Amino acid sequence: MVFLQKYITGYLAHYIHSLWFLRLPQNAAAHEERIIPDGHLEMVIHLHRDKAKRLQQNACWQAEPQHLFLGQNTKSYYLKLEPGAELYGIRFRPEALPIFYDIAAHHLTDTIVSLDIIPGAKEIIRLADQDTDVTFESLTTYFSALLNKSNPANPKFLLARYAINKINRSLGQIKIDSLSSEMNISTKYLEEVFRFHVGITPKIYSTLVQLQYFIRYRNHHPLKTLTECSYEAGFYDQAHLIRTFTRYTEMNPHQYFKNPNQINNYFI
């Protein structure tokens, strides 16, 4: 059984979705799960080496770096946690990374990089401690200091935030052309803003939001058919749902819901 503790960061919650600590008990069995894209960027610090592994294309498990940055994912991946795994995460709001660090989000899309190469991020490593309260407080202080040095009134950031909020409120069903017209900017410029701040296009982000809503709705209404749930989430029909779902998760909805999805369900 995977355990997760979340910490909401007060004013920082406008920029950081949550800080979290995940643990797999020493007496538990290893946990394997296909992690699906969710539209967020994260920093992850493993307290112990070689306790988390990813399945590679050659069907071999490879240990994750101990301290890593996860850019936006547009495809799923298999994660294995070994008993005794303990890890912290900083889950950013989709558009907020460049507020804290001098890096464009699209440079990190579908990649894993060490925190060492993100300017200023290496300091986070020393803040991770066995005491979760101490670690959450230290991380809050660290990111608050970064925020005080940044410019949240940056026009591009404000455009990205406005678009993200509109997409989220529409559950991913707003038309991107309509959104750019409402914002009085071109669709091309909106895509440019998204690439820099979010790391993916507005269309891909909208699709991920729509898929997450479908999964949440299905989890809360397990007796409804996939077709009923697909209509609720704004898909044209079940075939449209399956094509989209498979593209981003590399499995169909039936396969997904047969699995426990403990980690996915914590974050969707």
Buried (B, 14 or more C-beta within 10 A) or exposed (E): EBEBBBBEBEEBEBBBBBBBBBBBEEEBEEBBBBBBBBBBBBBBBBBEEEBBBBBEEEEEBEBBBBBBBBBBBBEBBBBBBBEBBBBBBBBBBBBBBBBBBEBBBBEBBBEBBBBEEBEBBEEBBEBBBEEBEEBBBBBBEBBBEBBEEBEEEBEBBEBBBBBBEBBBEBBBBBEBEEBBEEBEBEBEEBBBBBBBBBBBBBBBBBBBBBBBBBBBBBBEEEEBEBEBBBBBBBBEEBEEBBEBBBEBBBBBBEEBBEEEBBBBBEBB
